[in-house]
Amino acid sequence: MKVEQTCAEAQRASRVLSGLPRARKDEALRAVADALRRRSAEILAENEEDVRLARENRLADALVDRLLLDEDRLAEVAAAVLEVAALPDPIGQLVDGWRLDNGVELRRVRVPLGVIAVIYEARPNVTVDAAALCLKSGNAVVLRGGSAALHSNRILAEVVQGAVIETGLPKEAVSYLGPDRKELTELLKQRKYVDLVIPRGGEDLKEYLLEHSKVPVIYAAGGNCHVYVDAAADLDKALPILVNAKCQRPGVCNAAETLLVHHDVAAAFLPRAAEELKRRGVELVVDKTAGDIIGDPSLKRSNKTHYDSEFLALKLAVRVVTSLDEALDHIATYGTRHSEAIVTEDLAAARRFTAQVDAACVYVNASTRFTDGGQFGLGAEMGISTQKLHVRGPIALQELTCIKYELWGDGQVRG
């Protein structure tokens, strides 16, 4: 009953939020940012406890990295809230309109979705990002964090809710549920009150929600991303792009997991790449051709399991391909439709790659690490959608709205 009541109250709050002017919403967001700064010591202390328990329970390094908040990361979270406040308000935006033959004026305008449930794992920043985006877009949010970030999520939700109350918005605009699995099961049944579920986690969470949720799901799941170095690549560009895509932050969904290299440039590129990656602590698993070119007998052979893996660590699969077609086939077989990159000076090859690769974000001569709402100028994000309906790519403000038809008449009736 607790979960149903929480969702019902969130729906009532959503009706209030949908009619708020931008100034009221932005005031609440500024209060959230101020509260995060003011209570940073408490937040970091609670996060330190989560990190301690995570290491004690031997969580993977990638999960610990996602879990960790320090002064700089918390400052970035607060800054992202202010960035959202500075963005235009999508609600009420006129998409288009026209006058019907009978004189009725039709308008298509953006409106909030209503109540959004966000289900996430070891990502405490999502508590704030999701709340900020929902408040700005006029949606109520029900947050359900995982057990690994229990202490962090609880204090962050408390801070956000306090700021919401302080600025006179309904406290049910932001609700928080703990990691109890029974509550999750109940939440997924609330289609009377909840309009959308967004998961932030791995493939296991995505599959669970797709199987059990009675509420529509937009999944922001993992990324098995590739960098393809084409026959016409500028190898001086290719090396820093690869290193950044793999090493800048390996435990995130837009990091590269497989390197594909065209046979024509493999001998010139792979030894350089292997040396640089080894220097940065990257473990390589290579196919026979790549292994022969690199000439290191200690390297393990890659196989389908490696190509299918999101390592989320300093580990990279390497394969030499004989053509752009072979690279495209590999990505179609193993990619998760997240972010894919080609390095090439051949415009025709670049255009084929961008046209034929089925992914939310496709890069030419740039690192996959740019796939991020903040990097795209969208403010914070809920995650990166790898599906096609109703949103693909960063789930930001506009993606948390839908279209409503408004029709204005002067007594017209249909004959």
Disulfide bonds with the S-S distance in Angstrom:
none
